[in-house]
Amino acid sequence: MDDDGWIRGDKRELLMWVPPVHRTGLYWPCTIWVAGGRETRLDLSNFVHGSSWMSCIGP
């Protein structure tokens, strides 16, 4: 994640933005422990990006 809260792909393309309130306690796959009162876990099981981003929205 860069300083502006953007998570980028392998080619530096913008994938998703994380709001400031969730950045400190963001749980990464390599995270062992999150200290503090807030932990944020992302469920990316339906995550899509690029020109297909609307396919994650149900009918």
Secondary structure, DSSP 8 states (H G I E B T S, - for coil): --TTSEEE-TTS-EEEE--HHHHTTB--TT-----SS--B----TT---GGGGGGGS--
